[in-house]
Amino acid sequence: MESSERKPASPEDSVRQMLVEFARAFERGDVDALCDMFVRDDALIFYGTHDKLHFTRWAEVEASFRRQSEILKDLVCRITGDVQVRLLAGGAAACAGTAGFGIHATMGGVRFDLPALRLTCTVERHGDHWRFVQLHLSVSDRPFLDSVGHVLESA
């Protein structure tokens, strides 16, 4: 079968591909590509990995991406885990998440490696592509769970 004759990707696979494209655009610092992946209204919500990375309007999200593209150096960003996708509203929207969103970079001369951020999002279908209406990144609580696992197991 010729590549032009391949079956179109399932809606779930197209959401997964969107997350891969998000990671690639973020790695390149391609703010224009990132901008095309988000809705541009006041319903947009973005939660990052700390309390100062919480935005609820498009202009704030765009400004954050521009700032990050300026200060993050040697950036490597990858989806390293399975992406779970659940379609909503008859396929007009979807929720997705992974515990394997890796970011490795230098900021202010300090190298950091976050190999297993959790990413969750809600996307809406716009024609033949998806756009984020909600995105959340969080640091894994694995070190905490490792340190208190014995308590949880005995409960």
DSSP file (Angstrom, degrees, kcal/mol; ACC not computed):
  #  RESIDUE AA STRUCTURE BP1 BP2  ACC     N-H-->O    O-->H-N    N-H-->O    O-->H-N    TCO  KAPPA ALPHA  PHI   PSI    X-CA   Y-CA   Z-CA
    1    1 A M              0   0    0      0, 0.0     5,-0.1     0, 0.0     2,-0.0   0.000 360.0 360.0 360.0 131.1    0.0    0.0    0.0
    2    2 A E    >   -     0   0    0      1,-0.1     3,-1.8     3,-0.1     4,-0.3  -0.324 360.0-113.9 -67.2 153.2    1.4    3.4   -0.9
    3    3 A S  G >  S+     0   0    0      1,-0.3     3,-1.1     2,-0.2    -1,-0.1   0.837 118.6  57.0 -60.3 -32.1    1.9    5.9    1.9
    4    4 A S  G 3  S+     0   0    0      1,-0.2    -1,-0.3     0, 0.0    -2,-0.0   0.647 104.8  53.9 -73.0 -11.9   -0.8    8.1    0.4
    5    5 A E  G <  S+     0   0    0     -3,-1.8    -1,-0.2     2,-0.1    -2,-0.2   0.378  79.8 125.3-101.6   3.1   -3.2    5.2    0.7
    6    6 A R  S <  S-     0   0    0     -3,-1.1     3,-0.1    -4,-0.3    -3,-0.0  -0.255  71.9 -99.7 -62.3 148.5   -2.7    4.4    4.4
    7    7 A K        -     0   0    0      1,-0.1    -1,-0.1     3,-0.0     3,-0.1  -0.429  46.7-101.5 -63.3 141.2   -5.7    4.3    6.6
    8    8 A P        -     0   0    0      0, 0.0    -1,-0.1     0, 0.0    -3,-0.0  -0.327  45.5 -96.5 -62.6 149.7   -6.1    7.6    8.5
    9    9 A A        -     0   0    0      1,-0.1     5,-0.0    -3,-0.1    -3,-0.0  -0.281  42.5-102.5 -63.3 150.7   -4.9    7.4   12.1
   10   10 A S     >  -     0   0    0      1,-0.1     4,-2.3    -3,-0.1     5,-0.2  -0.319  33.9-107.6 -65.5 159.2   -7.5    6.8   14.8
   11   11 A P  H  > S+     0   0    0      0, 0.0     4,-1.8     0, 0.0     5,-0.2   0.900 122.8  52.7 -55.9 -40.0   -8.6    9.8   16.7
   12   12 A E  H  > S+     0   0    0      1,-0.2     4,-2.3     2,-0.2     5,-0.1   0.917 109.0  48.6 -62.7 -43.1   -6.7    8.5   19.7
   13   13 A D  H  > S+     0   0    0      1,-0.2     4,-2.6     2,-0.2    -1,-0.2   0.860 108.1  54.6 -65.9 -34.5   -3.5    8.1   17.7
   14   14 A S  H  X S+     0   0    0     -4,-2.3     4,-1.7     2,-0.2    -1,-0.2   0.853 108.1  49.4 -69.2 -31.8   -3.9   11.6   16.3
   15   15 A V  H  X S+     0   0    0     -4,-1.8     4,-1.9     2,-0.2    -2,-0.2   0.926 110.8  50.2 -67.8 -44.7   -4.1   13.0   19.9
   16   16 A R  H  X S+     0   0    0     -4,-2.3     4,-1.8     1,-0.2    -2,-0.2   0.922 110.0  50.5 -57.5 -44.1   -0.9   11.0   20.7
   17   17 A Q  H  X S+     0   0    0     -4,-2.6     4,-2.6     1,-0.2    -1,-0.2   0.870 105.1  57.5 -63.3 -36.5    0.8   12.4   17.7
   18   18 A M  H  X S+     0   0    0     -4,-1.7     4,-2.4     1,-0.2    -1,-0.2   0.905 105.4  50.3 -59.7 -41.3   -0.2   15.9   18.8
   19   19 A L  H  X S+     0   0    0     -4,-1.9     4,-2.3     2,-0.2    -1,-0.2   0.885 109.8  50.2 -66.3 -37.5    1.6   15.4   22.1
   20   20 A V  H  X S+     0   0    0     -4,-1.8     4,-2.3     2,-0.2    -2,-0.2   0.924 111.5  48.6 -62.9 -43.8    4.7   14.2   20.3
   21   21 A E  H  X S+     0   0    0     -4,-2.6     4,-2.7     2,-0.2    -2,-0.2   0.870 108.8  53.9 -64.8 -36.7    4.5   17.3   18.1
   22   22 A F  H  X S+     0   0    0     -4,-2.4     4,-2.7     2,-0.2     5,-0.2   0.942 109.2  48.1 -60.0 -48.2    4.1   19.5   21.2
   23   23 A A  H  X S+     0   0    0     -4,-2.3     4,-2.3     1,-0.2    -2,-0.2   0.905 113.0  48.2 -60.2 -42.5    7.3   18.0   22.7
   24   24 A R  H  X S+     0   0    0     -4,-2.3     4,-2.2     2,-0.2    -1,-0.2   0.923 112.8  47.1 -65.2 -45.0    9.2   18.6   19.4
   25   25 A A  H  X>S+     0   0    0     -4,-2.7     5,-2.4     2,-0.2     4,-1.0   0.901 112.7  49.7 -64.6 -40.8    8.0   22.2   19.1
   26   26 A F  H ><5S+     0   0    0     -4,-2.7     3,-0.5     1,-0.2    -1,-0.2   0.916 110.0  51.5 -63.2 -42.8    8.8   22.9   22.8
   27   27 A E  H 3<5S+     0   0    0     -4,-2.3    48,-0.2     1,-0.2    -2,-0.2   0.899 112.5  45.2 -60.6 -41.7   12.3   21.4   22.3
   28   28 A R  H 3<5S-     0   0    0     -4,-2.2    -1,-0.2    -5,-0.1    -2,-0.2   0.651 108.7-124.1 -75.5 -15.2   12.9   23.6   19.2
   29   29 A G  T <<5 +     0   0    0     -4,-1.0     2,-1.5    -3,-0.5    -3,-0.2   0.801  52.2 162.7  71.5  28.5   11.6   26.7   21.0
   30   30 A D     >< +     0   0    0     -5,-2.4     4,-2.2     1,-0.2    -1,-0.2  -0.623  11.9 174.7 -86.0  84.8    9.2   27.0   18.1
   31   31 A V  H  > S+     0   0    0     -2,-1.5     4,-2.9     1,-0.2    -1,-0.2   0.847  75.7  57.2 -63.7 -35.3    6.6   29.4   19.7
   32   32 A D  H  > S+     0   0    0      2,-0.2     4,-1.5     1,-0.2    -1,-0.2   0.930 108.7  46.0 -62.4 -43.9    4.7   29.7   16.4
   33   33 A A  H  4 S+     0   0    0      1,-0.2     4,-0.4     2,-0.2    -2,-0.2   0.911 113.5  49.9 -64.3 -41.3    4.1   26.0   16.2
   34   34 A L  H >< S+     0   0    0     -4,-2.2     3,-1.6     1,-0.2     4,-0.3   0.912 106.6  56.0 -61.5 -42.2    3.2   25.9   19.9
   35   35 A C  H >< S+     0   0    0     -4,-2.9     3,-1.2     1,-0.3    -1,-0.2   0.857 101.2  57.4 -59.1 -36.1    0.7   28.7   19.4
   36   36 A D  T 3< S+     0   0    0     -4,-1.5    -1,-0.3     1,-0.2    -2,-0.2   0.643 100.3  60.2 -69.7 -12.9   -1.1   26.7   16.7
   37   37 A M  T <  S+     0   0    0     -3,-1.6    95,-3.6    -4,-0.4     2,-0.3   0.470  97.0  68.7 -94.5  -2.3   -1.7   23.9   19.2
   38   38 A F  B <  S-a  132   0A   0     -3,-1.2    95,-0.2    -4,-0.3     2,-0.1  -0.891  80.0-117.6-120.9 146.7   -3.7   26.0   21.7
   39   39 A V        -     0   0    0     93,-2.4     2,-0.3    -2,-0.3    -2,-0.1  -0.423  25.7-136.1 -69.7 158.1   -7.2   27.6   21.7
   40   40 A R        +     0   0    0     -2,-0.1     2,-0.3    17,-0.0    -1,-0.1  -0.513  63.2  94.7-119.4  63.7   -7.0   31.3   22.0
   41   41 A D  S >  S-     0   0    0     -2,-0.3     3,-1.6    92,-0.0    17,-0.2  -0.896  86.3 -95.8-143.5 174.6   -9.8   32.1   24.5
   42   42 A D  T 3  S+     0   0    0     -2,-0.3    -2,-0.0     1,-0.3    -3,-0.0   0.469 112.2  73.6 -75.7   0.2  -10.3   32.8   28.2
   43   43 A A  T 3  S+     0   0    0      2,-0.0    -1,-0.3    91,-0.0     2,-0.1   0.586  72.6 111.7 -84.2 -10.1  -11.3   29.1   28.7
   44   44 A L    <   -     0   0    0     -3,-1.6     2,-0.4    12,-0.1    90,-0.2  -0.402  47.0-173.3 -67.2 135.7   -7.7   28.0   28.3
   45   45 A I  E     +b  134   0A   0     88,-1.6    90,-1.7    -2,-0.1     2,-0.4  -0.999   7.0 180.0-132.1 131.5   -6.0   26.7   31.4
   46   46 A F  E     -bC 135  55A   0      9,-2.9     9,-2.9    -2,-0.4     2,-0.5  -0.981   2.9-175.3-132.9 120.8   -2.3   25.8   31.7
   47   47 A Y  E     -bC 136  54A   0     88,-3.0    90,-2.2    -2,-0.4     7,-0.2  -0.972  11.0-169.6-113.9 126.5   -0.7   24.5   34.9
   48   48 A G        -     0   0    0      5,-4.2    89,-0.1    -2,-0.5     5,-0.1  -0.039  43.4 -75.3 -96.7-156.9    3.1   24.0   34.9
   49   49 A T  S    S+     0   0    0     89,-0.1     2,-0.3    87,-0.1    90,-0.3   0.441 108.6  33.3 -88.9   0.5    5.4   22.3   37.4
   50   50 A H  S >  S-     0   0    0      3,-0.2     3,-2.0    88,-0.1    -2,-0.4  -0.948  90.6 -96.3-149.2 170.4    5.4   25.0   40.0
   51   51 A D  T 3  S+     0   0    0     -2,-0.3     3,-0.2     1,-0.3    -2,-0.0   0.664 118.1  56.8 -67.5 -16.9    3.1   27.6   41.5
   52   52 A K  T 3  S+     0   0    0      1,-0.2     2,-0.4    -5,-0.0    -1,-0.3   0.367  93.5  72.9 -93.1   5.8    4.4   30.5   39.3
   53   53 A L    <   +     0   0    0     -3,-2.0    -5,-4.2    -5,-0.1     2,-0.4  -0.610  66.1 115.8-118.9  70.0    3.5   28.6   36.1
   54   54 A H  E     +C   47   0A   0     -2,-0.4     2,-0.4    -7,-0.2    -7,-0.2  -0.954  35.3 171.4-141.5 114.4   -0.3   28.8   36.1
   55   55 A F  E     -C   46   0A   0     -9,-2.9    -9,-2.9    -2,-0.4     3,-0.1  -0.943  21.2-178.9-129.8 147.0   -2.0   30.7   33.3
   56   56 A T        +     0   0    0     -2,-0.4     2,-0.3   -11,-0.2   -12,-0.1   0.311  66.4  60.5-128.0   7.6   -5.6   31.1   32.3
   57   57 A R  S  > S-     0   0    0      1,-0.1     4,-1.8   -14,-0.1     3,-0.5  -0.977  79.9-119.6-136.0 152.0   -5.5   33.3   29.2
   58   58 A W  H  > S+     0   0    0     -2,-0.3     4,-2.8   -17,-0.2     5,-0.2   0.899 110.3  56.3 -56.9 -45.4   -3.9   32.8   25.9
   59   59 A A  H  > S+     0   0    0      1,-0.2     4,-2.2     2,-0.2    -1,-0.2   0.862 107.8  49.7 -58.3 -36.7   -1.7   35.9   26.1
   60   60 A E  H  > S+     0   0    0     -3,-0.5     4,-2.0     2,-0.2    -1,-0.2   0.899 111.5  48.0 -68.7 -40.9   -0.1   34.6   29.4
   61   61 A V  H  X S+     0   0    0     -4,-1.8     4,-2.4     2,-0.2    -2,-0.2   0.936 112.6  48.4 -65.4 -46.1    0.6   31.2   27.9
   62   62 A E  H  X S+     0   0    0     -4,-2.8     4,-2.3     1,-0.2    -2,-0.2   0.922 111.1  50.2 -60.7 -44.8    2.1   32.6   24.8
   63   63 A A  H  X S+     0   0    0     -4,-2.2     4,-2.3    -5,-0.2    -1,-0.2   0.882 109.7  52.1 -61.9 -38.1    4.3   35.0   26.8
   64   64 A S  H  X S+     0   0    0     -4,-2.0     4,-2.9     2,-0.2     5,-0.2   0.931 109.0  48.9 -64.3 -45.7    5.5   32.0   29.0
   65   65 A F  H  X S+     0   0    0     -4,-2.4     4,-2.4     1,-0.2    -2,-0.2   0.903 111.3  50.4 -61.2 -40.6    6.5   30.0   25.9
   66   66 A R  H  X S+     0   0    0     -4,-2.3     4,-1.1     2,-0.2    -1,-0.2   0.928 112.6  46.3 -63.6 -43.7    8.4   32.9   24.5
   67   67 A R  H >X S+     0   0    0     -4,-2.3     4,-1.9     1,-0.2     3,-0.5   0.926 112.4  50.0 -64.3 -45.1   10.2   33.4   27.8
   68   68 A Q  H 3X S+     0   0    0     -4,-2.9     4,-2.5     1,-0.2    -1,-0.2   0.889 106.6  55.1 -62.1 -38.4   11.0   29.7   28.2
   69   69 A S  H 3< S+     0   0    0     -4,-2.4    -1,-0.2     1,-0.2    -2,-0.2   0.794 110.3  48.3 -66.1 -25.4   12.4   29.6   24.6
   70   70 A E  H << S+     0   0    0     -4,-1.1    -1,-0.2    -3,-0.5    -2,-0.2   0.859 119.9  33.6 -78.7 -37.4   14.8   32.4   25.6
   71   71 A I  H  < S+     0   0    0     -4,-1.9    37,-0.6    36,-0.1     2,-0.6   0.691  96.8  85.4 -99.8 -19.0   16.1   30.9   28.8
   72   72 A L  E  <  -D  107   0A   0     -4,-2.5     2,-0.3    -5,-0.2     3,-0.3  -0.745  58.6-174.9 -88.0 124.4   16.1   27.2   28.3
   73   73 A K  E     +D  106   0A   0     33,-3.1    33,-2.6    -2,-0.6    -3,-0.0  -0.831  61.3  14.2-116.6 154.6   19.3   26.0   26.6
   74   74 A D  E    S-     0   0A   0     -2,-0.3     2,-0.3    31,-0.2    -1,-0.2   0.867  86.5-174.7  52.4  41.0   20.4   22.6   25.3
   75   75 A L  E     -     0   0A   0     -3,-0.3     2,-0.4   -48,-0.2    30,-0.2  -0.490  18.9-179.9 -76.6 131.1   16.7   21.5   25.6
   76   76 A V  E     +D  104   0A   0     28,-2.8    28,-2.5    -2,-0.3     2,-0.4  -0.999   6.2 178.3-126.5 127.4   15.7   17.9   25.0
   77   77 A C  E     +D  103   0A   0     -2,-0.4     2,-0.3    26,-0.2    26,-0.2  -0.991   7.5 163.8-136.1 124.3   12.0   17.1   25.3
   78   78 A R  E     -D  102   0A   0     24,-2.2    24,-3.2    -2,-0.4     2,-0.7  -0.979  41.3-126.5-142.2 150.2   10.5   13.7   24.7
   79   79 A I  E     +D  101   0A   0     -2,-0.3    22,-0.2    22,-0.2     4,-0.1  -0.898  36.9 167.0 -89.1 115.1    7.4   11.6   25.3
   80   80 A T        +     0   0    0     20,-3.6     2,-0.2    -2,-0.7    21,-0.2   0.453  50.9  57.7-112.6  -3.8    8.9    8.5   26.9
   81   81 A G  S    S-     0   0    0     19,-1.3    19,-0.1     1,-0.1     2,-0.1  -0.735  94.7 -76.3-122.3 171.6    5.8    6.8   28.3
   82   82 A D        -     0   0    0     -2,-0.2     2,-0.6     1,-0.1    17,-0.5  -0.381  41.8-137.5 -63.2 143.2    2.5    5.4   27.0
   83   83 A V        -     0   0    0     15,-0.1     2,-0.4    16,-0.1    15,-0.2  -0.934  12.8-153.5-107.1 119.0   -0.1    8.1   26.3
   84   84 A Q  E     -E   97   0A   0     13,-2.8    13,-1.9    -2,-0.6     2,-0.4  -0.771  14.3-170.8 -91.2 134.1   -3.6    7.2   27.5
   85   85 A V  E     -E   96   0A   0     -2,-0.4     2,-0.4    11,-0.2    11,-0.2  -0.988  12.3-173.9-130.8 134.9   -6.4    8.8   25.5
   86   86 A R  E     -E   95   0A   0      9,-2.7     9,-2.5    -2,-0.4     2,-0.2  -0.987  21.4-137.2-127.1 120.5  -10.1    8.9   26.2
   87   87 A L  E     -E   94   0A   0     -2,-0.4     2,-0.3     7,-0.2     7,-0.3  -0.492  23.2-168.5 -74.8 145.7  -12.5   10.4   23.7
   88   88 A L  E >>> +E   93   0A   0      5,-3.3     5,-1.7    -2,-0.2     3,-1.6  -0.872  57.6  20.7-128.9 161.0  -15.2   12.7   24.9
   89   89 A A  G >45S-     0   0    0     -2,-0.3     3,-1.3     1,-0.3    -1,-0.2   0.867 132.7 -52.5  49.4  47.8  -18.4   14.3   23.5
   90   90 A G  G 345S-     0   0    0      1,-0.3    -1,-0.3    -3,-0.2    -3,-0.0   0.763 110.7 -48.2  63.8  25.2  -18.6   11.8   20.6
   91   91 A G  G <45S+     0   0    0     -3,-1.6    -1,-0.3     2,-0.3    -2,-0.2   0.466 113.2 112.9  94.2   2.4  -15.0   12.5   19.6
   92   92 A A  T <<5S+     0   0    0     -3,-1.3    33,-3.1    -4,-0.7     2,-0.3   0.667  87.1  14.7 -79.3 -16.1  -15.2   16.3   19.6
   93   93 A A  E   < -EF  88 124A   0     -5,-1.7    -5,-3.3    31,-0.3     2,-0.3  -0.932  67.8-164.6-147.9 168.0  -12.8   16.4   22.6
   94   94 A A  E     -EF  87 123A   0     29,-2.2    29,-2.8    -2,-0.3     2,-0.4  -0.991  15.3-140.5-155.5 152.1  -10.4   14.1   24.4
   95   95 A C  E     +EF  86 122A   0     -9,-2.5    -9,-2.7    -2,-0.3     2,-0.3  -0.925  28.8 177.4-108.7 142.2   -8.5   13.8   27.6
   96   96 A A  E     +EF  85 121A   0     25,-2.3    25,-2.5    -2,-0.4     2,-0.3  -0.975   5.4 170.6-142.9 156.1   -4.9   12.4   27.5
   97   97 A G  E     -EF  84 120A   0    -13,-1.9   -13,-2.8    -2,-0.3     2,-0.3  -0.985  10.5-174.9-163.6 155.8   -2.1   11.8   29.8
   98   98 A T  E     - F   0 119A   0     21,-2.2    21,-2.7    -2,-0.3     3,-0.2  -0.987  23.7-150.2-148.8 148.5    1.3   10.2   30.3
   99   99 A A  E    S+     0   0A   0    -17,-0.5     2,-0.2    -2,-0.3    19,-0.1   0.208  89.6  74.1 -97.3  12.2    3.7    9.7   33.2
  100  100 A G  E     +     0   0A   0    -18,-0.3   -20,-3.6    19,-0.1   -19,-1.3  -0.531  49.9 133.6-128.8  67.0    6.6    9.9   30.7
  101  101 A F  E     -DF  79 117A   0     16,-2.1    16,-2.1   -22,-0.2     2,-0.4  -0.943  38.5-162.2-113.6 107.8    7.2   13.5   29.6
  102  102 A G  E     -D   78   0A   0    -24,-3.2   -24,-2.2    -2,-0.6     2,-0.4  -0.771  14.5-179.3-101.6 133.5   10.9   14.1   29.8
  103  103 A I  E     +DF  77 114A   0     11,-2.5    11,-3.3    -2,-0.4     2,-0.4  -0.998   3.1 174.5-128.3 127.8   12.6   17.5   29.8
  104  104 A H  E     +DF  76 113A   0    -28,-2.5   -28,-2.8    -2,-0.4     2,-0.3  -0.997  24.7 127.9-132.1 125.2   16.4   17.9   30.0
  105  105 A A  E     - F   0 112A   0      7,-2.3     7,-3.1    -2,-0.4     2,-0.4  -0.948  52.0-108.3-161.9 176.6   17.9   21.4   29.8
  106  106 A T  E     -DF  73 111A   0    -33,-2.6   -33,-3.1    -2,-0.3     2,-0.4  -0.986  29.3-179.5-120.2 134.1   20.1   24.1   31.1
  107  107 A M  E >  S-DF  72 110A   0      3,-2.6     3,-1.7    -2,-0.4   -35,-0.1  -0.980  72.8 -11.3-136.5 121.8   18.6   27.2   32.7
  108  108 A G  T 3  S-     0   0    0    -37,-0.6     3,-0.1    -2,-0.4    -1,-0.1   0.835 129.8 -54.8  59.3  33.0   20.8   30.0   34.1
  109  109 A G  T 3  S+     0   0    0      1,-0.2     2,-0.5   -36,-0.0    -1,-0.3   0.449 114.7 117.3  81.3   0.4   23.9   27.8   33.8
  110  110 A V  E <   -F  107   0A   0     -3,-1.7    -3,-2.6     2,-0.0     2,-0.3  -0.900  57.6-142.2-107.1 124.3   22.2   25.0   35.8
  111  111 A R  E     -F  106   0A   0     -2,-0.5     2,-0.4    -5,-0.2    -5,-0.2  -0.642  23.1-179.0 -81.5 136.6   21.6   21.6   34.2
  112  112 A F  E     -F  105   0A   0     -7,-3.1    -7,-2.3    -2,-0.3     2,-0.4  -0.993  15.0-161.4-137.6 149.5   18.4   19.9   35.1
  113  113 A D  E     +F  104   0A   0     -2,-0.4    -9,-0.2    -9,-0.2    -2,-0.0  -0.984  11.6 174.0-131.4 119.6   16.8   16.6   34.2
  114  114 A L  E >   +F  103   0A   0    -11,-3.3   -11,-2.5    -2,-0.4     3,-0.6  -0.792   9.6 169.8-122.2  84.5   13.2   15.8   34.6
  115  115 A P  E 3   +     0   0A   0      0, 0.0   -35,-0.1     0, 0.0    -1,-0.1   0.665  69.9  35.1 -76.6 -16.4   12.8   12.4   33.0
  116  116 A A  E 3   +     0   0A   0    -16,-0.1    24,-0.3   -13,-0.1   -14,-0.2  -0.327  68.4 158.6-140.9  56.0    9.3   11.5   34.1
  117  117 A L  E <   -F  101   0A   0    -16,-2.1   -16,-2.1    -3,-0.6     2,-0.5  -0.452  40.7-123.1 -68.8 152.7    7.0   14.5   34.4
  118  118 A R  E     - G   0 138A   0     20,-3.1    20,-2.2   -18,-0.2     2,-0.5  -0.869  26.5-166.9 -97.8 133.6    3.3   13.8   34.2
  119  119 A L  E     +FG  98 137A   0    -21,-2.7   -21,-2.2    -2,-0.5     2,-0.4  -0.983  10.1 173.4-121.1 126.7    1.4   15.5   31.5
  120  120 A T  E     +FG  97 136A   0     16,-2.4    16,-2.9    -2,-0.5     2,-0.3  -0.977  10.1 165.4-127.7 148.1   -2.4   15.6   31.4
  121  121 A C  E     -FG  96 135A   0    -25,-2.5   -25,-2.3    -2,-0.4     2,-0.4  -0.986  31.7-139.8-154.8 161.8   -4.4   17.6   28.9
  122  122 A T  E     -FG  95 134A   0     12,-2.2    11,-2.9    -2,-0.3    12,-1.6  -0.998  27.2-172.4-123.3 132.2   -7.8   18.2   27.4
  123  123 A V  E     -FG  94 132A   0    -29,-2.8   -29,-2.2    -2,-0.4     2,-0.4  -0.914  13.0-147.3-125.5 151.8   -8.0   18.9   23.7
  124  124 A E  E     -FG  93 131A   0      7,-2.7     7,-2.3    -2,-0.3     2,-0.4  -0.905  24.7-116.1-114.0 146.2  -10.8   19.9   21.3
  125  125 A R  E     - G   0 130A   0    -33,-3.1     2,-0.4    -2,-0.4     5,-0.2  -0.687  28.4-176.7 -81.6 131.4  -11.1   18.8   17.7
  126  126 A H  E >   - G   0 129A   0      3,-3.6     3,-1.6    -2,-0.4     2,-0.4  -0.878  63.5 -58.8-127.6  95.7  -10.9   21.7   15.3
  127  127 A G  T 3  S-     0   0    0     -2,-0.4    -2,-0.0     1,-0.2     0, 0.0  -0.543 120.9 -14.2  66.7-120.7  -11.5   20.4   11.8
  128  128 A D  T 3  S+     0   0    0     -2,-0.4     2,-0.3    -3,-0.1    -1,-0.2   0.255 130.4  57.2-100.5  12.5   -8.8   17.8   11.2
  129  129 A H  E <  S- G   0 126A   0     -3,-1.6    -3,-3.6  -111,-0.0     2,-0.3  -0.879  74.4-119.6-136.9 171.6   -6.6   18.7   14.1
  130  130 A W  E     - G   0 125A   0     -2,-0.3     2,-0.4    -5,-0.2    -5,-0.2  -0.784  17.3-161.3-111.1 151.9   -6.7   19.1   17.9
  131  131 A R  E     - G   0 124A   0     -7,-2.3    -7,-2.7    -2,-0.3   -93,-0.3  -0.998  24.7-113.4-133.4 140.8   -6.1   22.1   20.1
  132  132 A F  E     +aG  38 123A   0    -95,-3.6   -93,-2.4    -2,-0.4    -9,-0.2  -0.479  32.4 168.6 -68.3 135.6   -5.3   22.2   23.8
  133  133 A V  E    S+     0   0A   0    -11,-2.9   -88,-1.6     1,-0.4     2,-0.3   0.443  78.1  18.8-114.9 -14.6   -7.9   23.8   26.1
  134  134 A Q  E     +bG  45 122A   0    -12,-1.6   -12,-2.2   -90,-0.2    -1,-0.4  -0.965  64.9 175.1-154.3 138.0   -6.2   22.5   29.3
  135  135 A L  E     -bG  46 121A   0    -90,-1.7   -88,-3.0    -2,-0.3     2,-0.4  -0.985   3.3-177.3-147.3 135.4   -2.6   21.3   30.0
  136  136 A H  E     -bG  47 120A   0    -16,-2.9   -16,-2.4    -2,-0.3     2,-0.4  -0.996   5.1-171.7-137.1 130.7   -1.0   20.3   33.2
  137  137 A L  E     + G   0 119A   0    -90,-2.2     2,-0.3    -2,-0.4   -18,-0.2  -0.968  14.1 174.3-116.2 136.4    2.6   19.3   33.9
  138  138 A S  E     - G   0 118A   0    -20,-2.2   -20,-3.1    -2,-0.4     2,-0.3  -0.994  33.0-111.5-142.9 151.8    3.6   17.9   37.3
  139  139 A V        -     0   0    0     -2,-0.3   -22,-0.1   -90,-0.3   -25,-0.0  -0.592  45.2-103.3 -78.7 138.7    6.7   16.4   38.9
  140  140 A S        -     0   0    0    -24,-0.3     4,-0.1    -2,-0.3    -1,-0.1  -0.282  15.9-145.8 -61.0 144.6    6.4   12.8   39.8
  141  141 A D     >  +     0   0    0      1,-0.2     4,-2.7     2,-0.1     3,-0.3   0.166  65.0 118.5 -94.7  17.4    5.8   12.0   43.5
  142  142 A R  H  > S+     0   0    0      1,-0.2     4,-2.9     2,-0.2     5,-0.2   0.884  71.0  52.6 -53.6 -45.8    7.9    8.8   43.1
  143  143 A P  H  > S+     0   0    0      0, 0.0     4,-1.6     0, 0.0    -1,-0.2   0.909 112.6  46.5 -59.1 -38.8   10.6    9.9   45.7
  144  144 A F  H  > S+     0   0    0     -3,-0.3     4,-1.6     2,-0.2    -2,-0.2   0.946 113.3  47.6 -64.8 -48.0    7.9   10.6   48.2
  145  145 A L  H  X S+     0   0    0     -4,-2.7     4,-1.1     1,-0.2    -1,-0.2   0.880 109.7  53.7 -63.2 -37.2    6.1    7.3   47.6
  146  146 A D  H  < S+     0   0    0     -4,-2.9     4,-0.3    -5,-0.2    -1,-0.2   0.876 110.6  47.3 -62.7 -35.9    9.4    5.4   47.8
  147  147 A S  H  < S+     0   0    0     -4,-1.6    -1,-0.2    -5,-0.2    -2,-0.2   0.752 123.7  30.4 -79.9 -23.2   10.0    7.0   51.2
  148  148 A V  H >X S+     0   0    0     -4,-1.6     4,-2.0     1,-0.1     3,-1.0   0.301  84.6 107.9-116.8   8.6    6.6    6.4   52.7
  149  149 A G  H 3X S+     0   0    0     -4,-1.1     4,-2.7     1,-0.3     5,-0.2   0.857  76.2  57.9 -56.0 -38.0    5.6    3.2   50.8
  150  150 A H  H 3> S+     0   0    0     -4,-0.3     4,-1.1     1,-0.2    -1,-0.3   0.847 107.1  48.6 -62.8 -32.9    6.0    1.1   54.0
  151  151 A V  H <> S+     0   0    0     -3,-1.0     4,-0.7     2,-0.2     3,-0.2   0.925 112.5  47.3 -71.6 -44.9    3.4    3.2   55.7
  152  152 A L  H >< S+     0   0    0     -4,-2.0     3,-0.8     1,-0.2    -2,-0.2   0.890 110.0  53.2 -64.5 -38.7    0.9    3.0   52.9
  153  153 A E  H 3< S+     0   0    0     -4,-2.7    -1,-0.2     1,-0.2    -2,-0.2   0.808 109.0  49.2 -66.9 -28.9    1.4   -0.7   52.6
  154  154 A S  H 3<        0   0    0     -4,-1.1    -1,-0.2    -3,-0.2    -2,-0.2   0.552 360.0 360.0 -87.7  -7.3    0.6   -1.2   56.3
  155  155 A A    <<        0   0    0     -3,-0.8    -1,-0.2    -4,-0.7    -2,-0.1   0.481 360.0 360.0 -77.3 360.0   -2.5    0.9   56.3
